[in-house]
């Protein structure tokens, strides 16, 4: 694959970085609101289940967490589905 070198100004680089960051943030906010992602503590409080139960569901393959940074999030719809199947 040929390598290309482009000359851009610092201002162009800054604008591009801001555009990329905004796109990522928009995607995260859309994803978070549409899936209603919750931390283990939020799941525990909202659905009145123990934190260990949430981890057990994931270990047993009943639930799939989504890792973002150092935290793991669970879709509220997935939690509701697991609870209904219990």
Secondary structure, 3 states (H helix, E strand, C coil): CCCCCCCCCHHHHHHHHHHHHHHHHHHHHHHHHHHCEECHHHHHHHHCCCHHHHHHHHHCCCCCCEEECCEEEEEHHHHHHHHHHC
